[in-house]
Amino acid sequence: MHTGHIAPATFAVSQVRCEKDHVRSRDCAYQVAWNINPHMKPGAVAWRRACTQHREFLRTLRKAGGTFFELPFVHGAFDSVFAKDNAVLVSQEGELRALLATMRHGQRRNEQLARARWLSARGFDVIEPPRVHIEGGDVAMLPAGRGALLGWGMRSTQRAAGVLEAFLSAPVTPLELCDPYLYHLDTALTVLSDGTALVCPEAFTPESLRMLARTEGIQQVVPIAREDALAFGLNLVEVGNTVIIGARVPRVEAVLRGLGRRPVSVRLDQFHLAGGSAACLVARVHTLPPMNAQRFREEQQQDEAQQLSA
């Protein structure tokens, strides 16, 4: 296992265009070139504005106390700017691990080989992608790294909960998403570090809402209007007392202030055109509590055996 020190708020981010190691082409930069979610508007991105917004977002993240390392833009894989989706990243007792995602749509699968190579170069032991669909945008960690929520239905599958449980060696609550406009869990829900869940109720089935309320680690559930979720008001990044939002969403900001947080809005509308915002642009390296390494290997082997027999 690789080892290394990870600061409390460390993130992986993607560059927004290729490095200068080949002749530039139209495939070298972030754009919306296809339609795999209802927000996507092919050809609508203003490139220079997107670059400015991305720089301002990273500046705000750093100012809030976050640290980050950059991954290269994947040539021709325009959604690779949404670094959260590629893998679930964890740090545990100095060991770095990455559960590589298995993307639902072919347009995004081209990112994964490059992401695996670069995460490995950054010191992560990369766990091969499972044979079930799971995307980072569908994973929300619970406080203190003692479990997670998994959104399923649009991109990830319900069976992926078992894969995530084995990776984290912690319980995972699967929540069924039912609104195609809120296709990833991180567009419909966020869990703050104190266990407060901000949730768009319309995005989930009634049973999933009941499961969420019963999940250990969830201290309270605060409903958020669908209109505010569609404005990417739940697609936030929490760094210490600061919460970064990719738009002005006054009602969400008021809720956050009531919870003792400091909301900061950074305009990210050029990324909304592809269906993503602040949370999508970063993959947090989650710190997990200590565990028995042998137990993790045994659970991983058991999960692999179950996948082969399925």
Beta strands, then each sheet from edge to edge (+ up, - down):
strand 1: 10-14
strand 2: 67-71
strand 3: 87-92
strand 4: 95-100
strand 5: 125-127
strand 6: 139-141
strand 7: 148-152
strand 8: 172-176
strand 9: 189-191
strand 10: 196-199
strand 11: 220-223
strand 12: 237-239
strand 13: 242-245
strand 14: 262-265
strand 15: 282-287
sheet 1: 2+ 1+ 15- 3- 4+ 5+
sheet 2: 6+ 7- 8-
sheet 3: 9+ 10- 11-
sheet 4: 12+ 13- 14-
end
